Amino acid sequence: MRTQNFGDISVTKILDGTENFKATTAFPDVDLKYFHQHLDWILPFYDFDSESIIISTHSYVIKTPEFTAIVDTCIGNNKNRIGSGPIFKADKGVLSQWNNRNSSYLDNLIKGGVDPREVDYVMCTHMHADHVGWNTKLQNGRWVPTFPNAQYLFSQIELDGMLEQTGNPFDEYLRLVYEDSVLPIIQSGQSIIIDSDFDLGKGITILPTPGHSPGHYCIELRAHNAHGILTGDVLHNPIQVNYPHWTTMFCEDKEKANETRIKLVDYLTDSDIIVLAAHFAGTTAGKVVADANGTKFNLLD
């Protein structure tokens, strides 16, 4: 993805990795024939041979004249992601691939012109394992903040939901995520609890979008002649712009997730808003447009 500019705000994608995920697992109630009906635009996001959605896991770097922020810190390295509880068992195919990873994320970040020491804010649209992993890194046997001078902005609703689940032994997998990627940030004193009124400066707005998780939020960027939105996991695959009632196995509150997604897609369609989703493959950035054949996602160059 080329850097997107919204006035004096720039957004750059930093890749952690890509993987194929079985579409029947991601969308258990969906007939895959619907993917075939969108051959004209779905190919960058769907592998027809393996019948898998293509998932890109990446961060966005937001730069303004005042600060540098990282949005969503992906999966992380050296994390224990093998569990015995139901969350791991249900998602074993993908979660086992996240165990003790060794990705080139930090190298990609530095090549993208970002020194971890110069990051001012880290923002997690939500606290799932693939959005908080690089909050920390393993150093001398301890988990320490990857971005040593940053303030990490956590949603109170999201944190409360995670703590409630973490306290249940049934959800052992979430406990692992909390203990290696969230708790060390709190203990370091670098976490700040925010709500939708948190001021990130002119042109940047936090938009609550619950459903996928309790405190999920999007980030809107506005300039005089440009408008963008970082959608987090409201959308997992672009096929959902045509079928916004399709929810994935990953969504915690499926009814609320559908309600949020339907509203967002309606807001985005034919709006000229640049969409920057957390898992779209290809060149990632694009726009939602409608034509005689339905609604589709058009990638930008």
C-alpha positions in Angstrom: 0.0 0.0 0.0 1.3 3.4 -0.9 1.2 6.0 1.9 -2.2 7.6 2.1 -2.3 11.3 2.9 -5.2 13.2 4.5 -4.0 16.8 4.6 -1.0 16.8 6.9 -1.9 13.4 8.3 -0.2 10.4 6.6 -1.0 6.7 7.0 1.4 3.8 6.1 0.9 0.1 6.3 3.5 -2.1 8.0 3.1 -5.8 7.3 3.4 -8.5 10.0 2.4 -11.4 7.7 -0.3 -12.9 5.5 -2.1 -16.3 5.7 -5.0 -18.2 4.1 -7.9 -19.0 6.3 -10.6 -21.5 5.3 -13.7 -19.5 4.3 -16.0 -22.2 5.6 -14.4 -21.7 9.0 -14.4 -17.9 8.9 -18.0 -17.8 7.6 -19.6 -21.1 8.9 -23.1 -20.2 7.6 -22.1 -19.1 4.1 -22.4 -20.9 0.8 -19.1 -20.3 -1.0 -20.8 -20.0 -4.4 -21.3 -16.3 -3.5 -17.6 -15.7 -3.8 -17.7 -17.0 -7.4 -20.4 -14.4 -8.2 -17.8 -11.6 -7.5 -14.9 -12.8 -9.6 -14.5 -9.3 -11.2 -13.1 -7.9 -7.9 -12.7 -10.5 -5.1 -9.5 -12.2 -6.4 -7.0 -10.2 -4.3 -8.8 -11.3 -1.2 -9.9 -14.9 -1.9 -8.0 -18.0 -3.0 -10.4 -20.1 -5.1 -8.1 -23.1 -5.2 -8.0 -23.5 -1.4 -11.4 -21.8 -0.8 -9.7 -19.5 1.7 -9.9 -15.8 2.5 -6.6 -14.1 2.3 -5.8 -12.4 5.6 -3.2 -9.7 5.9 -2.1 -8.8 9.4 -0.6 -5.3 9.5 -0.3 -2.1 11.5 -1.0 1.4 10.4 1.5 4.2 11.2 -0.2 7.5 11.5 2.0 10.5 11.3 1.0 14.1 12.0 3.1 17.2 12.6 2.6 16.6 16.4 3.0 12.8 16.8 3.6 9.3 15.5 1.1 6.6 16.3 0.9 2.8 15.7 -2.6 1.4 15.2 -2.9 -2.3 16.0 0.3 -4.2 16.8 -0.5 -7.5 15.1 0.6 -10.9 16.3 4.0 -10.5 17.9 7.0 -12.8 18.2 7.8 -15.5 20.7 4.2 -15.6 22.1 2.8 -18.8 23.7 -0.4 -19.3 21.7 -1.0 -23.0 22.4 -3.9 -23.5 24.8 -6.1 -26.3 26.0 -9.4 -24.3 26.4 -12.3 -24.0 23.9 -11.0 -20.8 22.3 -7.8 -22.4 21.1 -9.6 -25.6 20.1 -12.2 -23.7 18.0 -9.5 -21.7 16.2 -6.6 -24.2 16.4 -5.9 -24.0 12.6 -4.9 -20.3 12.7 -3.9 -19.8 16.4 -1.3 -22.6 16.3 0.4 -20.7 13.5 0.8 -17.7 15.8 2.7 -19.8 18.4 6.3 -18.7 18.9 6.4 -16.8 15.6 9.5 -15.1 14.3 8.3 -12.5 11.8 10.2 -9.5 10.4 7.7 -6.9 11.7 10.2 -4.8 13.5 12.5 -4.7 10.5 9.6 -3.8 8.3 8.7 -1.0 10.7 12.3 0.4 10.6 12.4 0.1 6.8 9.1 2.1 6.8 10.9 4.9 8.5 9.7 4.3 12.1 12.1 4.0 15.0 10.1 2.2 17.9 11.7 4.7 20.3 10.1 7.6 18.4 6.5 6.3 18.6 4.3 8.6 20.8 1.0 6.5 20.8 0.0 2.9 20.4 -3.7 2.4 19.7 -5.4 -1.0 19.7 -8.8 -1.0 18.0 -9.5 -4.0 20.2 -7.6 -6.5 22.3 -7.6 -9.7 20.3 -4.3 -11.6 20.0 -3.6 -10.4 16.4 -4.0 -6.7 17.4 -1.9 -6.5 20.6 0.9 -8.9 20.0 3.7 -6.4 19.3 2.7 -4.2 22.3 5.5 -6.1 23.9 8.7 -7.9 23.0 10.7 -10.5 24.9 13.9 -9.1 26.4 16.1 -10.9 28.8 13.2 -13.3 29.6 10.7 -10.5 30.3 7.9 -8.9 28.3 8.7 -5.2 27.9 7.0 -2.5 25.8 8.1 -2.6 22.2 7.6 1.1 22.0 9.4 2.3 25.2 8.4 6.0 25.0 4.8 5.5 23.8 1.5 5.9 25.6 -0.7 2.9 24.9 -4.3 3.9 24.5 -6.7 1.3 25.8 -10.5 1.4 25.8 -12.0 0.9 29.3 -14.9 -1.1 27.9 -12.5 -3.4 25.9 -10.2 -3.8 28.9 -13.1 -4.6 31.2 -14.4 -7.2 28.8 -11.0 -8.8 28.5 -10.5 -8.9 32.3 -13.9 -10.5 32.8 -13.0 -13.2 30.3 -9.5 -13.6 31.5 -10.7 -14.4 35.0 -12.6 -17.4 33.7 -10.3 -20.5 33.4 -12.5 -21.6 30.6 -11.0 -18.8 28.5 -7.3 -19.7 29.2 -6.2 -18.5 25.8 -7.2 -14.9 26.5 -5.3 -15.1 29.8 -2.1 -15.8 27.8 -2.8 -12.8 25.6 -3.5 -10.5 28.6 -0.4 -11.6 30.5 2.1 -11.2 27.7 0.7 -8.3 25.7 -1.5 -6.1 27.9 -0.5 -6.5 31.6 3.1 -5.6 31.0 2.0 -2.3 29.5 -0.2 -1.5 32.5 2.6 -2.5 34.9 5.1 -0.2 33.0 2.8 2.8 33.6 2.5 3.5 29.9 -1.2 2.7 29.5 -3.9 5.4 29.3 -7.6 4.6 29.5 -9.6 6.4 26.8 -13.1 6.9 25.6 -14.5 8.3 22.4 -13.9 11.8 23.5 -10.1 11.4 23.7 -8.5 14.2 21.8 -5.9 13.1 19.2 -5.8 16.4 17.5 -7.5 18.1 14.5 -8.9 15.7 11.9 -8.7 12.5 14.0 -11.8 11.0 15.7 -12.4 7.8 17.6 -15.6 6.1 16.5 -17.1 3.4 18.8 -18.0 0.3 16.8 -18.9 -2.5 19.2 -19.8 -6.1 18.3 -16.7 -7.8 17.1 -15.6 -7.0 20.7 -17.2 -4.9 23.4 -15.0 -1.8 23.1 -14.0 -2.0 19.5 -13.4 1.4 17.8 -12.5 2.7 14.4 -10.4 5.8 13.7 -11.6 8.5 11.3 -9.3 10.8 9.5 -10.5 14.1 7.9 -8.9 16.9 6.0 -10.4 19.5 3.7 -10.5 17.3 0.7 -9.8 13.8 2.0 -11.5 11.4 4.3 -10.4 8.0 5.5 -11.3 5.4 8.2 -9.3 2.7 9.8 -12.0 0.0 10.3 -10.3 -2.5 12.5 -12.2 -5.8 12.4 -15.6 -4.5 11.6 -14.8 -6.0 8.2 -12.6 -9.1 7.9 -12.9 -9.6 4.2 -14.2 -7.2 1.5 -16.9 -9.7 0.5 -18.7 -8.3 3.5 -19.3 -4.9 1.8 -21.8 -6.7 -0.4 -23.0 -9.0 2.4 -22.7 -6.9 5.5 -25.0 -9.3 7.4 -22.2 -12.0 7.1 -20.5 -12.3 10.5 -17.4 -14.3 11.2 -16.6 -16.8 13.8 -14.3 -14.2 15.4 -17.1 -11.8 16.4 -18.0 -11.9 20.1 -21.5 -10.5 19.8 -22.7 -11.5 16.3 -26.0 -9.6 16.4 -24.3 -6.3 17.4 -21.4 -6.9 15.0 -23.9 -7.2 12.1 -25.7 -4.1 13.2 -22.5 -2.1 13.4 -21.2 -3.5 10.0 -24.5 -2.8 8.2 -24.4 0.8 9.4 -20.7 1.3 8.5 -21.1 -0.2 5.0 -24.1 2.1 4.4 -22.0 5.0 5.5 -19.1 4.1 3.3 -20.9 3.2 0.1 -20.3 5.7 -2.7 -18.9 8.2 -0.1 -15.4 8.6 -1.5 -14.0 7.6 2.0 -10.8 5.6 1.8 -11.1 2.4 3.8 -8.1 1.1 5.6 -9.1 -2.3 7.1 -7.0 -4.4 9.5 -7.0 -7.6 7.4 -7.6 -6.7 3.7 -4.9 -8.1 1.4 -3.6 -6.7 -1.9 -2.8 -3.0 -1.8 -5.3 -2.8 1.1 -6.6 0.7 0.8 -9.8 1.2 -1.3 -13.3 2.5 -1.6 -16.8 0.9 -1.3 -18.9 1.5 -4.5 -22.2 0.3 -5.7 -23.2 -0.7 -9.2 -25.9 -2.7 -11.0 -24.3 -6.0 -9.7 -24.2 -5.0 -6.0 -21.6 -3.4 -3.7 -17.9 -4.0 -4.1 -14.5 -2.9 -2.8 -12.2 -1.3 -5.3 -8.6 -1.3 -4.4 -6.5 1.9 -4.9 -3.2 1.6 -6.6 
